[in-house]
Amino acid sequence: MKTTNKIWILALGAAVTVSCSDLDTFPESGIVTDEQKTQIVENNPERLQADINALASIFTEILPNYTEQAYHNDFSYPAVCIQSDGNGADMVSDNSGYEWFSVAFEYSDRNANYALPLFTWNFCYKLNKQANDILATIPEDTDNETLKYYRGQALVARAFAHFTLVQRFQFTYKGNEDKPTIPIVTWDMPTERMSANPRATNAEVYAFLLSDLTQAIADLDGFQRPNKAAIDQNVAYGMRARVNLVMNNWAEAASDAENAMKGYGLLSLNDVSTPGFNDASSSSWIWAGLYDAAMVSNAYNITWQGTLGSFNRGYTTGQGLYKRISSLTYNTIPDSDVRKGWWVNSSLESPLLDKMTWNGLSGSDISSLSINNLKKPFVPYTNVKFGPYQNVCGTDVNAGDWCIMRAEEMLLIQIEAMAMGGDVNSAHDLLNNWVRANRDPNYNCTTSSAEAFQNIVWWQRRVELWGEGHAYTDIMRLKKNVVRCDKSGKSDYPDAWAFNIASTDGILLYRFPTRETNANGAIDAVADNNNEGKLPVHGDGAGLTDGCVVL
């Protein structure tokens, strides 16, 4: 299956287009012009609601790029997150033909002809096109409240798409402002620009992001969304907090993160003492992809639960491809921290398993349980963070909501930005109070240096947000080495994936898919395609450190 995963699908280009279908034709099938569309939405703004709903559905589609064959890593945004974490230093899996994300773990996803990186590209540009189609129908000078709400949601989606890609196609903003990143695509671009759209600089892309998100925050003032899959003002603030954090706009990042958290709680010690992170009703979730049983009824293993979950029928359990934490990271978690139980230890024990039952068994008996064609025994450091659908172990319903943004991430942004902005003491207080009350009652951070404190916050992010898609982008943002093995080259990664990568190595950058370089005359497949660096092999970079994990 790994070989199949590495085939680029030429026909996928057709999957990228999404149109405002409910506005394209009159009932009698006559074509509606752009001017007529604008008139329609001005008179009946609710006509855009179906297209707004489509923004949310793009995050959760199963097989959105399907053509002639089902690719079992083709499940939209959660797959982007798993690929991203596979590029990091904290998530481990086995080098198996059934591991559909093997190319991410080994970094061969830098091949322009492979399916997995193309899926990330397609997700972003499909989302961007849907957003642009909506924006094209809304007059810039509208004073209609509903249309402003729609515009705000589309602007956040467009910013999300560009922000996801810009972090992957160039080194981080700070210090690289003038380096080329990705093309900017807007609804009002001349047709000729679409076929010759050059890479914008970091400075240009980030100015574009801030502009879109600032307008969105204003547009979404007062908007009450129907569910957490929809974008509201909290989400817009959260997105701008992420952007400002990357730009090192410390005061703005802290303020935006605080605004994003308004109205949301933080998960308590009790909340995180049982497998979970699969239900959008959680008090801390700000933005989510929503799933139900019907959505995945024909998906089998082609979901995030089938790949990341350890309690339900899927590749993970059936093939023993448990996603687990690196022992280098696990060993830094204090025994008093409840999060250490998010993974079983070397003896396959976790207190979280005492809250679960599988075939009448609980506790460590779940770890050793073996069921033919359904579950292989856990291995050391298997994750039990993510609970199964409706908390039923062994279920073949691979559903469960996906967290896109939660309050704990925003709190950590606020804490880091406060410290880096000069207020280390207040940042200490916020961090200590949160961790002691909600994760580790014995915690006490006393570091006085802002830079050292930033590493401490990064450690918190690595543990708290494990498996949620932040690992690789944090490494890039903080200019860190990827550290998977110790000084002797030893690691619990498979040998082929046990390597370290220097923070300046060009292999860290994504490559443009061949479909893009074929269609876009302004991006040369060789000269403009981040071809620096070489595929890492076992033992590369041994001796590199990251300032966080002690080797």
C-alpha positions as CSV (number, residue, x, y, z in Angstrom):
1,M,0.0,0.0,0.0
2,K,2.9,2.3,0.6
3,T,3.8,2.0,-3.2
4,T,0.2,2.9,-4.1
5,N,0.4,5.9,-1.8
6,K,3.3,7.3,-3.8
7,I,1.5,7.6,-7.1
8,W,0.4,11.0,-8.2
9,I,-3.1,11.1,-9.7
10,L,-3.2,13.2,-12.8
11,A,-7.0,13.4,-12.8
12,L,-7.0,15.0,-9.3
13,G,-6.9,18.5,-10.9
14,A,-10.6,18.2,-11.6
15,A,-11.3,17.7,-7.9
16,V,-10.1,21.1,-7.0
17,T,-13.0,23.1,-8.5
18,V,-16.0,23.9,-6.4
19,S,-18.5,26.4,-7.5
20,C,-21.5,28.2,-6.0
21,S,-23.8,25.7,-7.6
22,D,-27.0,27.1,-6.2
23,L,-26.2,30.4,-8.0
24,D,-24.9,29.2,-11.3
25,T,-28.2,28.6,-13.1
26,F,-31.8,29.8,-13.1
27,P,-34.4,27.1,-12.4
28,E,-34.9,26.8,-16.2
29,S,-31.1,26.1,-16.5
30,G,-30.2,29.4,-18.0
31,I,-26.7,30.6,-17.0
32,V,-26.5,33.4,-14.4
33,T,-23.9,36.1,-15.1
34,D,-21.7,37.4,-12.3
35,E,-23.6,40.7,-12.2
36,Q,-26.9,38.8,-11.9
37,K,-25.4,36.7,-9.1
38,T,-24.5,39.8,-7.2
39,Q,-28.0,41.1,-7.6
40,I,-29.4,37.8,-6.4
41,V,-27.4,37.7,-3.2
42,E,-28.2,41.4,-2.5
43,N,-31.9,40.7,-2.7
44,N,-31.8,37.2,-1.1
45,P,-28.5,36.9,0.9
46,E,-29.6,33.5,2.3
47,R,-29.1,32.0,-1.1
48,L,-25.4,31.9,-0.2
49,Q,-25.9,29.7,2.9
50,A,-25.4,26.4,1.0
51,D,-22.0,27.7,-0.2
52,I,-21.1,28.8,3.3
53,N,-22.0,25.3,4.5
54,A,-19.6,23.9,1.9
55,L,-16.7,25.7,3.6
56,A,-17.2,23.5,6.6
57,S,-17.7,20.3,4.6
58,I,-14.4,20.8,2.8
59,F,-12.6,20.2,6.2
60,T,-14.3,16.8,6.7
61,E,-14.8,15.2,3.2
62,I,-13.9,11.6,2.8
63,L,-12.1,10.8,-0.5
64,P,-12.3,14.4,-1.8
65,N,-9.7,13.6,-4.4
66,Y,-11.0,10.2,-5.4
67,T,-10.8,9.4,-9.1
68,E,-10.1,5.7,-10.0
69,Q,-8.8,4.4,-6.7
70,A,-9.4,5.1,-3.0
71,Y,-6.4,6.5,-1.3
72,H,-6.8,5.7,2.4
73,N,-5.0,8.8,3.5
74,D,-7.5,11.0,1.6
75,F,-9.7,12.5,4.3
76,S,-9.2,16.2,4.1
77,Y,-8.0,18.4,7.0
78,P,-7.4,15.7,9.6
79,A,-5.1,14.0,7.1
80,V,-3.2,17.3,6.6
81,C,-2.7,17.3,10.4
82,I,-1.5,13.7,10.6
83,Q,1.0,14.3,7.7
84,S,2.2,17.4,9.5
85,D,2.7,15.6,12.8
86,G,4.4,12.8,10.8
87,N,7.0,15.4,9.8
88,G,7.7,16.2,13.4
89,A,9.7,14.5,16.2
90,D,6.9,13.4,18.6
91,M,4.7,11.0,16.7
92,V,6.0,7.5,15.9
93,S,4.5,4.7,13.8
94,D,5.8,1.5,12.2
95,N,7.4,1.3,8.8
96,S,4.7,-0.9,7.2
97,G,3.1,-1.3,3.8
98,Y,-0.2,-0.4,5.6
99,E,1.1,2.9,6.9
100,W,-0.5,5.3,4.5
101,F,1.5,8.2,6.0
102,S,4.9,6.6,5.7
103,V,6.0,9.2,3.2
104,A,5.5,11.9,5.8
105,F,7.5,10.0,8.4
106,E,10.4,9.4,6.0
107,Y,10.2,12.8,4.4
108,S,9.7,11.4,0.9
109,D,6.5,13.5,0.9
110,R,8.8,16.2,-0.6
111,N,8.4,14.4,-3.9
112,A,6.3,16.6,-6.2
113,N,4.7,13.5,-7.8
114,Y,3.3,11.8,-4.6
115,A,-0.3,11.8,-3.7
116,L,-0.1,12.8,0.0
117,P,1.5,16.3,-0.5
118,L,-0.9,16.9,-3.4
119,F,-3.8,16.2,-1.1
120,T,-2.6,19.0,1.2
121,W,-2.3,21.3,-1.7
122,N,-5.7,20.4,-3.1
123,F,-7.4,20.8,0.3
124,C,-6.1,24.4,0.6
125,Y,-6.9,25.4,-2.9
126,K,-10.3,23.8,-2.8
127,L,-11.1,25.7,0.4
128,N,-9.6,28.9,-1.2
129,K,-11.7,28.6,-4.3
130,Q,-14.9,28.1,-2.4
131,A,-14.1,31.2,-0.3
132,N,-13.3,33.2,-3.4
133,D,-16.5,32.1,-5.2
134,I,-18.5,33.4,-2.2
135,L,-16.5,36.7,-2.0
136,A,-17.0,37.3,-5.7
137,T,-20.8,37.6,-5.2
138,I,-20.7,40.0,-2.2
139,P,-20.5,43.7,-3.0
140,E,-17.5,45.3,-1.3
141,D,-19.7,48.2,-0.1
142,T,-22.5,46.0,1.2
143,D,-24.2,47.0,4.5
144,N,-26.3,43.9,4.7
145,E,-25.5,42.2,8.0
146,T,-26.0,38.6,6.6
147,L,-23.7,39.3,3.7
148,K,-21.1,40.7,6.1
149,Y,-21.3,37.5,8.1
150,Y,-20.8,35.4,5.0
151,R,-17.9,37.6,3.9
152,G,-16.2,37.2,7.2
153,Q,-16.5,33.4,7.1
154,A,-15.1,33.3,3.6
155,L,-12.2,35.6,4.5
156,V,-11.2,33.4,7.4
157,A,-11.4,30.3,5.2
158,R,-9.2,32.0,2.5
159,A,-6.7,33.1,5.2
160,F,-6.7,29.5,6.6
161,A,-5.9,28.1,3.2
162,H,-3.0,30.5,2.5
163,F,-1.6,30.2,6.1
164,T,-1.6,26.4,6.0
165,L,0.5,26.5,2.8
166,V,2.8,29.5,3.5
167,Q,4.2,27.7,6.6
168,R,5.2,24.7,4.4
169,F,6.7,26.3,1.3
170,Q,9.2,28.7,3.0
171,F,11.1,29.1,6.2
172,T,9.3,31.1,8.8
173,Y,8.3,34.7,8.4
174,K,10.8,36.3,10.8
175,G,14.1,36.7,9.1
176,N,12.8,35.5,5.8
177,E,10.3,38.2,4.9
178,D,11.6,38.7,1.4
179,K,11.8,35.0,0.4
180,P,9.3,33.5,-2.0
181,T,6.5,31.4,-0.7
182,I,3.3,30.5,-2.5
183,P,1.1,32.2,-5.1
184,I,-1.7,34.4,-3.6
185,V,-5.1,33.5,-5.3
186,T,-8.0,35.9,-5.0
187,W,-11.4,36.0,-6.7
188,D,-10.7,39.2,-8.7
189,M,-7.4,38.1,-10.3
190,P,-7.1,38.6,-14.1
191,T,-7.6,35.4,-16.0
192,E,-4.1,35.6,-17.4
193,R,-2.6,35.8,-13.9
194,M,-4.1,32.4,-13.0
195,S,-1.8,30.6,-15.5
196,A,1.2,32.7,-14.6
197,N,1.0,33.5,-10.9
198,P,4.4,33.8,-9.2
199,R,5.3,33.0,-5.7
200,A,4.6,35.9,-3.4
201,T,7.1,36.8,-0.6
202,N,6.5,36.0,3.0
203,A,5.9,39.7,3.6
204,E,3.3,39.8,0.9
205,V,1.4,36.7,2.1
206,Y,1.4,37.7,5.7
207,A,0.2,41.2,4.9
208,F,-2.6,39.5,2.9
209,L,-3.5,37.3,5.8
210,L,-3.7,40.1,8.3
211,S,-5.9,42.2,5.9
212,D,-8.3,39.3,5.4
213,L,-8.5,38.4,9.1
214,T,-8.9,42.0,10.3
215,Q,-11.8,42.5,7.9
216,A,-13.3,39.2,9.0
217,I,-13.2,40.1,12.7
218,A,-15.1,43.3,11.9
219,D,-17.6,41.5,9.6
220,L,-18.3,38.7,12.2
221,D,-19.1,41.0,15.1
222,G,-22.4,39.8,16.5
223,F,-22.6,36.7,14.4
224,Q,-24.1,33.7,16.2
225,R,-23.1,30.5,14.4
226,P,-25.3,27.3,14.2
227,N,-22.5,25.0,15.3
228,K,-18.8,24.8,15.9
229,A,-18.1,23.8,12.3
230,A,-19.0,27.4,11.2
231,I,-16.6,30.2,11.5
232,D,-17.3,33.0,14.0
233,Q,-15.5,36.0,15.5
234,N,-13.7,33.8,18.0
235,V,-12.3,31.7,15.2
236,A,-11.2,34.8,13.3
237,Y,-9.4,36.1,16.4
238,G,-7.8,32.7,16.9
239,M,-6.5,32.6,13.3
240,R,-5.1,36.1,13.6
241,A,-3.4,35.1,16.9
242,R,-1.7,32.2,15.0
243,V,-0.5,34.6,12.3
244,N,0.7,37.2,14.7
245,L,2.6,34.6,16.7
246,V,4.5,33.5,13.6
247,M,5.2,37.1,12.8
248,N,6.5,37.7,16.3
249,N,3.8,40.4,16.8
250,W,3.8,39.6,20.5
251,A,1.3,42.1,21.9
252,E,-1.2,41.5,19.0
253,A,-0.8,37.7,19.3
254,A,-1.5,37.8,23.1
255,S,-4.5,40.1,22.7
256,D,-6.0,38.1,19.8
257,A,-5.6,34.8,21.7
258,E,-7.3,36.2,24.7
259,N,-10.2,37.4,22.5
260,A,-10.4,34.0,20.9
261,M,-10.9,32.3,24.3
262,K,-13.8,34.5,25.4
263,G,-16.8,32.3,26.3
264,Y,-14.8,29.1,26.3
265,G,-13.5,27.0,29.3
266,L,-10.4,25.0,29.7
267,L,-10.4,21.2,30.0
268,S,-10.1,20.2,33.7
269,L,-7.9,17.6,35.2
270,N,-10.9,15.3,35.3
271,D,-11.8,16.1,31.6
272,V,-8.4,14.9,30.4
273,S,-8.2,11.8,32.7
274,T,-10.2,9.7,30.2
275,P,-9.7,9.2,26.4
276,G,-11.5,11.9,24.6
277,F,-10.7,14.7,22.1
278,N,-13.4,13.5,19.8
279,D,-16.4,15.6,20.6
280,A,-17.1,19.2,19.5
281,S,-19.3,19.8,22.5
282,S,-16.2,20.0,24.6
283,S,-16.2,23.3,26.5
284,S,-12.7,24.2,25.2
285,W,-13.2,23.6,21.5
286,I,-13.5,26.8,19.5
287,W,-13.6,25.3,16.0
288,A,-14.2,21.8,14.8
289,G,-14.8,19.4,12.0
290,L,-18.1,17.6,12.7
291,Y,-18.6,13.9,11.9
292,D,-21.4,11.4,12.5
293,A,-21.9,7.8,11.7
294,A,-23.6,8.4,8.4
295,M,-20.7,10.4,7.1
296,V,-18.3,7.5,7.5
297,S,-20.6,4.6,6.9
298,N,-18.8,3.6,3.6
299,A,-15.4,4.9,4.6
300,Y,-14.1,1.9,6.5
301,N,-10.6,2.9,7.6
302,I,-10.5,6.2,5.6
303,T,-10.9,8.5,8.6
304,W,-8.7,10.1,11.2
305,Q,-10.1,7.5,13.7
306,G,-9.0,4.6,11.5
307,T,-5.5,6.0,11.4
308,L,-5.0,7.7,14.7
309,G,-7.4,6.1,17.2
310,S,-6.4,3.1,19.3
311,F,-9.8,1.9,20.3
312,N,-11.8,1.3,17.1
313,R,-11.6,-0.9,14.1
314,G,-9.1,0.5,11.6
315,Y,-5.5,0.3,10.3
316,T,-4.3,1.3,13.7
317,T,-5.8,-1.6,15.7
318,G,-6.1,-4.2,13.0
319,Q,-2.5,-3.8,11.7
320,G,-1.0,-2.7,15.0
321,L,0.0,0.6,13.5
322,Y,-0.5,2.5,16.7
323,K,0.5,6.1,16.6
324,R,2.6,6.6,19.7
325,I,4.7,9.3,21.3
326,S,8.5,9.3,21.0
327,S,10.1,7.9,24.1
328,L,12.5,10.9,24.1
329,T,9.5,13.2,24.6
330,Y,7.5,10.8,26.8
331,N,10.4,10.5,29.3
332,T,10.3,14.3,29.9
333,I,6.7,14.2,31.2
334,P,6.6,14.2,35.0
335,D,4.8,11.3,36.6
336,S,2.6,13.9,38.4
337,D,1.3,15.2,35.0
338,V,-2.0,13.7,34.0
339,R,-1.0,13.9,30.4
340,K,1.5,11.1,30.9
341,G,-1.5,8.8,30.9
342,W,-2.4,9.9,27.3
343,W,0.1,7.2,26.3
344,V,0.7,3.8,27.8
345,N,4.1,3.4,29.4
346,S,6.8,0.8,28.6
347,S,4.7,-1.8,30.5
348,L,1.6,-0.9,28.5
349,E,-0.1,0.8,31.5
350,S,-2.1,4.0,31.7
351,P,-4.6,5.1,34.3
352,L,-6.9,6.3,31.4
353,L,-7.5,2.6,30.5
354,D,-9.2,2.1,33.9
355,K,-12.0,4.3,32.5
356,M,-12.5,2.1,29.4
357,T,-13.9,-1.4,28.8
358,W,-13.3,-3.7,25.8
359,N,-14.8,-7.2,25.7
360,G,-15.4,-6.9,29.4
361,L,-11.8,-6.0,30.1
362,S,-10.3,-2.8,31.5
363,G,-7.0,-1.3,32.5
364,S,-3.8,-2.9,31.2
365,D,-5.8,-6.0,30.1
366,I,-7.0,-3.8,27.2
367,S,-3.4,-3.2,26.2
368,S,-2.6,-6.9,25.9
369,L,-6.0,-7.8,24.3
370,S,-5.7,-9.5,20.9
371,I,-8.7,-10.0,18.7
372,N,-8.2,-11.7,15.3
373,N,-8.5,-9.2,12.4
374,L,-9.6,-6.4,14.8
375,K,-7.0,-5.6,17.5
376,K,-3.4,-6.3,18.0
377,P,-1.9,-5.7,21.4
378,F,-0.7,-2.2,22.2
379,V,3.0,-1.4,22.0
380,P,4.9,0.9,24.4
381,Y,3.9,4.6,24.2
382,T,0.7,3.9,22.2
383,N,-1.6,6.9,22.4
384,V,-4.9,6.5,24.3
385,K,-5.5,10.3,24.2
386,F,-8.2,10.0,21.5
387,G,-11.4,8.2,22.5
388,P,-13.6,6.0,20.2
389,Y,-16.9,7.1,18.8
390,Q,-19.5,7.3,21.6
391,N,-16.8,5.9,23.9
392,V,-17.4,2.3,22.6
393,C,-14.2,0.3,22.3
394,G,-14.0,-2.0,19.2
395,T,-16.6,0.1,17.3
396,D,-16.4,-0.1,13.5
397,V,-17.9,3.5,13.3
398,N,-14.8,5.5,12.7
399,A,-16.4,8.8,13.4
400,G,-15.6,11.4,16.0
401,D,-15.2,15.2,15.6
402,W,-11.9,16.8,14.8
403,C,-10.5,19.7,16.8
404,I,-9.3,22.6,14.6
405,M,-8.8,25.1,17.4
406,R,-9.2,25.0,21.2
407,A,-8.8,27.3,24.1
408,E,-5.7,25.6,25.4
409,E,-3.8,26.4,22.2
410,M,-4.9,30.0,22.5
411,L,-3.8,30.1,26.1
412,L,-0.4,28.9,25.2
413,I,-0.2,31.5,22.4
414,Q,-1.1,34.2,25.0
415,I,1.5,32.9,27.5
416,E,4.3,32.6,24.9
417,A,3.5,36.0,23.4
418,M,3.4,37.7,26.8
419,A,6.8,36.4,27.8
420,M,8.4,37.2,24.4
421,G,6.9,40.6,24.6
422,G,8.7,41.3,27.9
423,D,6.2,40.3,30.6
424,V,7.8,37.0,31.7
425,N,6.4,37.2,35.2
426,S,2.8,37.4,34.2
427,A,3.4,34.6,31.7
428,H,4.8,32.5,34.5
429,D,1.7,33.1,36.6
430,L,-0.7,32.2,33.8
431,L,1.3,29.0,32.9
432,N,1.7,27.9,36.5
433,N,-1.9,28.5,37.4
434,W,-3.2,26.6,34.4
435,V,-0.9,23.6,34.6
436,R,-1.3,23.2,38.4
437,A,-5.1,23.4,38.2
438,N,-5.6,21.3,35.1
439,R,-2.6,19.1,34.4
440,D,0.0,18.7,37.1
441,P,-0.5,19.9,40.7
442,N,3.2,19.8,41.3
443,Y,4.2,22.0,38.4
444,N,6.4,25.1,39.0
445,C,8.1,27.0,36.3
446,T,10.7,29.6,37.5
447,T,12.6,30.3,34.3
448,S,13.4,34.0,34.0
449,S,14.8,34.1,30.5
450,A,12.2,34.8,27.8
451,E,13.9,32.5,25.3
452,A,14.2,29.6,27.8
453,F,10.6,30.2,28.7
454,Q,9.6,29.9,25.0
455,N,11.1,26.5,25.0
456,I,9.1,25.5,28.0
457,V,5.9,26.7,26.3
458,W,6.9,24.7,23.2
459,W,7.3,21.6,25.4
460,Q,3.8,22.3,26.7
461,R,2.5,22.6,23.1
462,R,4.2,19.3,22.1
463,V,2.5,17.4,24.9
464,E,-0.8,19.2,25.1
465,L,-1.4,19.4,21.3
466,W,0.1,16.0,20.4
467,G,-1.7,14.5,17.4
468,E,-3.6,17.7,16.6
469,G,-1.5,18.9,13.7
470,H,0.9,21.5,15.2
471,A,4.2,19.6,15.4
472,Y,5.8,20.5,12.1
473,T,4.6,24.1,11.9
474,D,5.9,24.7,15.5
475,I,9.3,23.4,14.4
476,M,9.3,25.7,11.5
477,R,8.1,28.7,13.4
478,L,10.6,28.3,16.2
479,K,13.5,27.4,13.8
480,K,14.1,24.1,15.6
481,N,16.0,21.0,14.6
482,V,13.9,17.9,14.1
483,V,15.3,15.6,16.8
484,R,14.2,11.9,16.6
485,C,17.3,10.1,17.8
486,D,20.0,10.5,20.5
487,K,23.7,11.2,20.0
488,S,24.3,7.5,19.2
489,G,21.5,7.4,16.6
490,K,19.2,5.3,18.8
491,S,15.5,5.9,18.7
492,D,12.2,4.2,19.0
493,Y,11.4,5.3,15.4
494,P,11.9,2.6,12.8
495,D,15.6,2.7,11.7
496,A,14.7,4.2,8.3
497,W,13.0,7.1,10.1
498,A,15.5,7.5,13.0
499,F,17.3,10.7,12.0
500,N,17.6,14.4,12.9
501,I,17.3,17.3,10.6
502,A,18.9,20.7,11.0
503,S,16.5,23.7,11.2
504,T,18.1,25.2,8.0
505,D,17.9,22.0,5.9
506,G,15.9,22.6,2.7
507,I,14.3,19.1,3.0
508,L,12.0,20.7,5.6
509,L,10.3,22.7,2.8
510,Y,7.4,21.3,0.8
511,R,7.6,21.0,-3.0
512,F,4.9,22.2,-5.4
513,P,2.9,19.4,-6.9
514,T,3.6,18.6,-10.5
515,R,0.0,19.6,-11.3
516,E,0.7,23.1,-10.1
517,T,4.0,23.6,-11.9
518,N,2.4,22.2,-15.1
519,A,-0.5,24.7,-14.9
520,N,1.4,27.7,-13.5
521,G,4.0,29.1,-15.9
522,A,5.4,31.4,-13.2
523,I,6.7,28.5,-11.1
524,D,9.5,26.4,-12.6
525,A,9.5,22.8,-11.6
526,V,13.2,22.9,-10.9
527,A,14.3,26.5,-10.2
528,D,11.3,27.5,-8.1
529,N,10.4,24.3,-6.3
530,N,12.4,24.1,-3.1
531,N,14.7,21.4,-4.3
532,E,17.4,21.9,-1.6
533,G,18.3,19.3,0.9
534,K,18.4,15.5,0.6
535,L,16.2,12.7,1.8
536,P,17.4,11.9,5.4
537,V,18.6,8.4,6.3
538,H,19.2,6.5,9.5
539,G,21.5,8.3,11.8
540,D,21.7,11.6,9.9
541,G,22.1,14.6,12.2
542,A,22.9,12.5,15.3
543,G,24.0,15.0,18.0
544,L,21.6,17.7,17.0
545,T,19.5,19.0,19.8
546,D,16.3,21.1,20.0
547,G,16.7,22.9,23.3
548,C,13.7,21.1,24.7
549,V,14.2,17.4,24.9
550,V,17.2,16.3,26.9
551,L,19.2,13.5,25.1
